[in-house]
């Protein structure tokens, strides 16, 4: 399933180490990147300087962490998935980033003697955590004047516009239906299932000791071409259609998915418009 990453976690859901099992390499190839200046925008809005330390909680393959690395002295990427962190290390080496440290740990295990930070970020990750606990923990890790930044983004698919583009959009509804035919109508989340959406993050941050946020909008209207392979990777990058969920039917599912995409593509390509991004800057009261 490809859908906005919108806090669809059941109230009874608890952490499951299989959540993104086998998805890390697909995540790197199938997710659309953040704007290249997002790290600089965050640093400027959070008013942190070049000597700052940043902690990216739930960093995945380092998509945001590595953008922050160019704006400050040290960044720490923390994630519970070791495969995601291996992809982050590989990306850091590819880009010559030497001021990033990677920690295999859940947010609930903080502060873990990591020290104090000027900036803490959550990007497409906070909804998977015990949010009240983690918000309180990171509040206590911020230096005076530090900031928490929550990034609102969806990188697995383009926007929901319907105007004609140069090539067809990926057939996401049919992809969802195909995934459902294999895994059932209720989206999966590791060994559990996604259920009622959760919200209320603003109240959680305020209860943890943060004041009112400042919202920064990052509009994006550019069009991107996406290959059949990229849409396959995007599908497997999601917790609801991670490779391990298909068991011994994985090859069969992938063959059907590729056939569906080849029929829908124009010369093996699709076109999408990128989704806007926003982030909230929270400061301790």
Buried (B, 14 or more C-beta within 10 A) or exposed (E): BBBBBEBBBBEEBEBBEBBBBBBBBBBBBBBBEBBEEBBBBBBEBBBBEEEBBBBBBBBBBBBBBBBBBBBBBBBBBBBBBEBBBBBBBBBBEEBEBEBBBBBBBBBEEBEEEBEEBBBBBBBBBBBBBBBEBBBBBBBEBBBEEBBBBBBBBBBBBBBEEEEEBEBBBBBBEBBBEBBBEBBEEEBBBBEBBBBEEBEEBBEBBBBBBBEEBBEBEBEBEEEBBBBBEBBBBBBBBBBBBBBBBBEEEBEEBBEBBBEBBEEBBEEEBBBBBBBBBEBBBBBBE
